[in-house]
Amino acid sequence: MSNEHRFNIRVYGILVNDRKEVLISKERRRDFKFTKFPGGGLNWGEGSRDCIKREIREELGLEISIKNMFYLTEHFQESAFRKEDQLISIYYWIDSNEKDQIEDGMESKDPAEEDNRFYWQMIEDLNLDQLTFPIDREVAKLLKSKFQ
């Protein structure tokens, strides 16, 4: 295992429908199951806005518009997958004219995904403990406060 420390930049989308439900993703990497907001890793040569557009296109087959930035990690967060990585997470408010095509339990369209499904969750009923990662929990808390 390398002792080299790296930054790992992740970009996520907050997509809310007309029923005040937010889209969440339930995924599996090998034996590790987790629940988070849709999105993923920034590729070399890609901007953060391009990243979330690509991720949503790959996973859901949707084109999106980006409203504005919702949250940027402001503290040290170690990666759950690589202990030598420091996460920087960017969350954007996103929208899509095609969001009504997302059915509860819809599978990811990305063939590289092992087991990835999407679900609509009422924001008022969103339990922070149902999200696996600490930054997603912080974002969920902020999201709930905006819809109270």
Backbone bond lengths (Angstrom), bond angles and torsions (degrees), N, CA, C in turn:
res aa  C-N    CA-C-N  psi(-1)  N-CA   C-N-CA  omega(-1)  CA-C   N-CA-C  phi
1 M - - - 1.456 - - 1.529 108.94 -
2 S 1.282 116.37 136.91 1.460 122.46 -177.60 1.519 111.09 -78.25
3 N 1.335 115.15 145.68 1.468 120.65 173.85 1.516 110.96 -93.96
4 E 1.317 116.79 4.30 1.454 121.44 -179.12 1.527 109.81 -71.37
5 H 1.324 116.30 128.67 1.466 121.16 178.28 1.524 108.89 -92.59
6 R 1.322 115.43 138.10 1.456 121.34 -177.66 1.523 110.19 -134.82
7 F 1.333 115.16 160.64 1.457 121.47 170.02 1.521 107.79 -97.16
8 N 1.316 116.19 138.40 1.453 123.54 177.99 1.525 105.69 -121.64
9 I 1.316 116.98 111.44 1.466 121.19 -176.53 1.519 108.94 -98.59
10 R 1.332 115.20 123.95 1.463 123.23 -178.48 1.527 107.72 -117.67
11 V 1.332 116.22 143.60 1.467 121.17 -178.35 1.522 108.35 -130.18
12 Y 1.331 116.02 129.26 1.463 121.95 -174.90 1.514 111.12 -128.70
13 G 1.337 115.03 157.62 1.452 121.43 179.54 1.514 111.91 -117.27
14 I 1.315 115.50 137.32 1.465 122.86 173.71 1.529 105.93 -103.81
15 L 1.330 115.06 104.51 1.463 121.95 -177.97 1.523 108.01 -111.97
16 V 1.336 116.39 119.00 1.464 122.47 -177.47 1.526 108.24 -117.85
17 N 1.335 115.55 134.58 1.465 119.08 178.89 1.537 110.40 -94.15
18 D 1.340 116.07 -177.46 1.467 121.69 -176.64 1.529 112.90 -68.49
19 R 1.329 117.24 -16.28 1.475 121.29 179.35 1.534 112.10 -92.09
20 K 1.342 115.47 10.75 1.474 121.72 -178.01 1.535 111.52 61.50
21 E 1.324 114.49 41.07 1.458 121.96 173.50 1.526 107.54 -108.73
22 V 1.324 115.98 142.82 1.457 121.60 177.49 1.525 108.33 -107.50
23 L 1.328 115.96 145.64 1.455 121.01 179.78 1.527 109.94 -83.20
24 I 1.339 115.85 129.98 1.460 120.98 174.95 1.529 108.69 -124.93
25 S 1.305 114.51 160.31 1.458 121.90 -177.08 1.522 109.56 -120.43
26 K 1.328 115.90 131.63 1.467 121.41 173.70 1.517 106.12 -110.00
27 E 1.335 115.76 121.69 1.458 120.83 -172.31 1.520 111.65 -130.69
28 R 1.324 113.91 167.55 1.465 120.44 175.20 1.520 108.35 -140.75
29 R 1.316 116.27 131.72 1.464 123.51 171.46 1.515 106.12 -122.22
30 R 1.313 115.79 110.09 1.468 123.10 -172.66 1.524 108.24 55.87
31 D 1.329 118.74 -118.48 1.470 120.97 -178.30 1.525 113.28 -96.97
32 F 1.325 117.97 4.96 1.462 122.21 -175.71 1.524 109.93 -100.29
33 K 1.341 116.50 115.89 1.464 122.02 177.09 1.519 108.66 -99.13
34 F 1.333 116.58 141.72 1.462 120.17 -179.70 1.520 111.01 -152.32
35 T 1.325 114.74 157.28 1.462 122.97 178.84 1.515 107.67 -123.07
36 K 1.330 115.68 133.05 1.461 120.74 -175.59 1.529 109.29 -155.88
37 F 1.312 115.92 -178.65 1.456 120.74 172.08 1.533 108.43 -82.75
38 P 1.334 118.68 153.53 1.460 120.84 -179.02 1.530 112.14 -64.87
39 G 1.307 115.50 143.36 1.458 121.52 178.19 1.506 110.20 145.79
40 G 1.322 115.99 -168.15 1.453 119.40 -178.39 1.507 112.30 -178.86
41 G 1.324 114.98 -155.94 1.455 121.76 -170.59 1.515 114.95 -83.41
42 L 1.319 113.81 142.79 1.453 122.65 176.05 1.527 109.14 -74.38
43 N 1.320 116.44 129.91 1.462 121.71 176.90 1.520 110.51 -89.77
44 W 1.340 116.10 152.85 1.454 121.70 176.31 1.531 109.45 -56.08
45 G 1.335 116.60 133.55 1.456 121.71 178.14 1.518 114.33 84.65
46 E 1.316 116.84 5.44 1.465 122.11 -175.68 1.530 109.23 -114.31
47 G 1.325 116.82 139.99 1.457 121.20 172.89 1.530 109.92 -83.73
48 S 1.319 116.92 163.84 1.466 120.61 -176.90 1.528 112.21 -63.42
49 R 1.317 118.26 -37.47 1.472 120.94 178.55 1.531 110.62 -68.00
50 D 1.318 116.13 -40.43 1.469 119.74 176.68 1.520 110.39 -63.68
51 C 1.329 116.31 -36.68 1.463 121.13 -179.38 1.522 111.38 -61.61
52 I 1.334 118.17 -50.25 1.464 119.03 -176.40 1.534 110.25 -68.28
53 K 1.326 117.46 -34.04 1.467 119.41 175.96 1.523 110.47 -63.09
54 R 1.335 117.41 -43.78 1.463 121.71 179.02 1.520 111.20 -64.65
55 E 1.326 116.80 -47.05 1.465 121.11 -178.18 1.535 111.05 -58.69
56 I 1.321 117.46 -46.31 1.472 120.99 -179.07 1.531 110.27 -67.79
57 R 1.324 117.06 -37.69 1.474 120.31 177.45 1.533 110.14 -64.36
58 E 1.349 117.27 -44.78 1.468 121.13 -179.38 1.523 112.03 -66.10
59 E 1.330 116.70 -44.00 1.461 120.55 -172.77 1.522 113.56 -84.40
60 L 1.335 117.54 -36.79 1.463 121.07 -174.15 1.526 114.18 -116.39
61 G 1.324 116.61 -11.50 1.459 119.78 -178.53 1.517 113.19 71.51
62 L 1.328 117.42 23.34 1.466 122.08 -176.97 1.516 112.11 -111.65
63 E 1.314 115.20 148.38 1.464 121.09 167.80 1.523 106.70 -93.74
64 I 1.319 116.40 139.73 1.468 120.48 -177.51 1.518 110.91 -125.09
65 S 1.319 113.93 162.83 1.458 121.34 166.76 1.524 106.26 -114.96
66 I 1.308 114.77 147.38 1.465 120.58 -179.93 1.515 107.74 -104.36
67 K 1.336 114.99 123.51 1.470 119.90 -179.87 1.530 110.02 -80.02
68 N 1.324 116.51 -63.42 1.464 121.41 177.97 1.526 109.44 -166.87
69 M 1.323 115.42 173.08 1.451 119.77 178.23 1.522 108.74 -74.42
70 F 1.323 116.06 136.99 1.454 121.61 179.36 1.526 111.49 -101.06
71 Y 1.332 116.86 -39.07 1.466 120.06 -175.43 1.523 109.93 -158.02
72 L 1.338 115.48 144.54 1.456 123.44 173.57 1.522 107.19 -133.03
73 T 1.331 116.89 131.34 1.463 121.15 -179.67 1.524 109.79 -54.15
74 E 1.329 115.39 130.23 1.466 120.46 -177.22 1.524 112.87 -115.53
75 H 1.307 117.37 8.59 1.468 120.90 -177.87 1.531 109.37 -144.53
76 F 1.305 116.20 170.44 1.457 120.19 177.55 1.521 109.81 -69.23
77 Q 1.334 116.04 131.69 1.458 121.53 174.51 1.520 108.08 -138.51
78 E 1.311 115.32 116.62 1.455 121.19 177.48 1.523 109.75 -76.31
79 S 1.317 116.99 143.31 1.455 122.07 178.11 1.522 110.89 -68.85
80 A 1.330 115.90 141.43 1.472 120.93 176.02 1.523 111.11 -74.02
81 F 1.323 117.47 -19.50 1.456 121.32 -175.07 1.531 113.56 -101.99
82 R 1.335 117.13 -30.58 1.465 121.71 178.80 1.522 107.98 -136.37
83 K 1.305 116.32 105.86 1.473 121.57 -173.70 1.528 112.92 -61.69
84 E 1.331 117.32 -20.22 1.470 119.03 179.40 1.534 112.10 -88.98
85 D 1.335 117.78 1.71 1.467 121.66 178.05 1.523 111.24 -98.59
86 Q 1.315 115.29 137.47 1.459 121.68 170.21 1.522 107.50 -101.15
87 L 1.330 116.18 125.84 1.467 120.78 -179.89 1.517 111.67 -82.92
88 I 1.300 114.76 138.06 1.460 123.23 166.16 1.526 103.71 -121.55
89 S 1.321 117.09 116.43 1.463 121.02 -177.03 1.516 110.60 -114.23
90 I 1.320 115.19 133.87 1.459 122.95 179.43 1.529 107.09 -119.10
91 Y 1.318 116.22 128.93 1.467 121.89 178.57 1.529 108.25 -117.82
92 Y 1.327 115.48 130.17 1.465 121.79 177.64 1.517 110.07 -115.01
93 W 1.349 115.53 143.83 1.462 120.61 164.12 1.517 105.23 -70.95
94 I 1.311 117.16 127.45 1.461 119.96 177.94 1.524 109.41 -128.28
95 D 1.318 115.68 162.37 1.456 120.85 176.42 1.531 108.17 -145.37
96 S 1.314 115.58 160.53 1.454 121.12 177.36 1.520 109.08 -152.69
97 N 1.322 115.25 137.15 1.463 120.22 174.33 1.517 110.88 -68.79
98 E 1.331 116.87 -12.50 1.461 122.56 -176.43 1.531 112.97 -103.78
99 K 1.331 117.90 8.28 1.475 119.92 -173.74 1.527 113.24 -63.15
100 D 1.339 117.80 -23.26 1.466 120.20 177.88 1.528 112.45 -68.11
101 Q 1.342 116.73 -12.60 1.466 120.96 178.21 1.535 111.89 -80.11
102 I 1.326 116.72 -10.21 1.467 120.39 -178.85 1.523 108.40 -83.50
103 E 1.318 115.62 111.66 1.461 120.96 178.43 1.520 109.58 -94.72
104 D 1.329 116.09 147.72 1.456 120.82 177.61 1.531 109.82 -56.61
105 G 1.317 116.47 128.40 1.449 121.56 179.61 1.514 113.94 86.21
106 M 1.338 116.68 6.47 1.462 120.94 -179.64 1.527 110.88 -58.57
107 E 1.324 115.90 134.56 1.464 121.07 177.72 1.518 110.53 -79.76
108 S 1.331 114.97 150.16 1.462 120.56 174.39 1.522 109.64 -61.86
109 K 1.320 115.66 143.21 1.456 121.47 177.19 1.533 111.07 -85.40
110 D 1.322 117.17 -6.03 1.465 122.17 -178.39 1.526 109.53 -81.59
111 P 1.336 118.35 114.80 1.468 120.41 -178.25 1.527 113.47 -65.10
112 A 1.322 117.43 -16.43 1.469 120.54 179.30 1.532 111.70 -78.28
113 E 1.320 117.79 -13.66 1.461 121.63 -179.11 1.524 109.52 -79.05
114 E 1.341 116.88 131.60 1.466 121.49 179.65 1.530 111.20 -71.16
115 D 1.303 115.83 -54.12 1.463 121.52 -177.11 1.522 106.41 -156.38
116 N 1.317 116.22 97.22 1.454 121.39 -174.50 1.519 108.28 -136.19
117 R 1.344 116.43 119.25 1.463 122.07 178.95 1.524 109.49 -128.53
118 F 1.316 114.92 154.03 1.459 121.35 -177.34 1.526 110.14 -115.17
119 Y 1.323 114.67 142.39 1.461 121.77 -178.14 1.523 110.06 -137.94
120 W 1.331 114.82 145.72 1.464 121.37 172.40 1.525 107.89 -89.84
121 Q 1.313 116.55 133.43 1.468 122.31 -178.59 1.519 108.60 -127.87
122 M 1.344 116.43 125.35 1.470 119.91 175.21 1.526 108.17 -56.48
123 I 1.318 116.98 128.31 1.465 120.37 -177.44 1.522 110.58 -61.59
124 E 1.330 117.39 -42.06 1.467 119.35 -178.37 1.524 112.27 -65.36
125 D 1.325 118.05 -24.51 1.465 121.94 179.66 1.526 113.16 -97.64
126 L 1.322 116.81 1.61 1.459 120.75 -178.12 1.524 109.58 -65.05
127 N 1.322 115.57 118.68 1.461 122.32 178.79 1.521 107.23 -95.66
128 L 1.319 117.47 123.96 1.461 121.22 -176.83 1.524 111.61 -57.96
129 D 1.326 117.01 -31.92 1.461 120.83 -178.69 1.531 113.04 -69.93
130 Q 1.333 117.96 -16.04 1.460 118.63 178.80 1.529 111.16 -77.48
131 L 1.341 117.39 -13.57 1.462 121.51 176.44 1.527 108.56 -93.20
132 T 1.296 116.48 136.38 1.460 122.20 -171.30 1.527 113.54 -77.95
133 F 1.314 117.43 -40.18 1.462 120.77 -169.50 1.533 112.47 -100.84
134 P 1.338 116.92 144.68 1.472 121.09 -175.78 1.528 114.30 -57.96
135 I 1.322 117.94 -39.46 1.469 119.25 -178.24 1.522 110.51 -68.56
136 D 1.334 117.75 -38.49 1.467 119.90 176.08 1.522 110.82 -61.17
137 R 1.313 117.16 -36.57 1.475 120.35 178.13 1.527 110.62 -64.99
138 E 1.327 116.98 -41.57 1.468 120.14 177.00 1.526 110.62 -61.12
139 V 1.324 116.03 -44.03 1.462 121.16 -179.67 1.530 110.26 -64.50
140 A 1.330 117.40 -41.20 1.460 121.22 178.86 1.526 111.17 -62.32
141 K 1.320 116.11 -39.77 1.471 120.23 178.30 1.532 110.47 -62.26
142 L 1.322 117.09 -44.25 1.472 121.14 177.27 1.532 110.96 -64.22
143 L 1.319 116.42 -41.61 1.455 121.11 179.83 1.534 110.85 -62.15
144 K 1.317 116.14 -46.14 1.473 119.78 178.93 1.530 110.99 -60.68
145 S 1.333 117.63 -39.14 1.468 120.56 -179.16 1.527 111.26 -65.56
146 K 1.319 118.05 -29.08 1.463 121.67 179.49 1.534 112.70 -75.56
147 F 1.337 116.39 -19.36 1.461 120.58 -177.18 1.521 113.20 -110.08
148 Q 1.333 116.88 14.00 1.483 119.39 179.05 1.504 110.76 -83.47
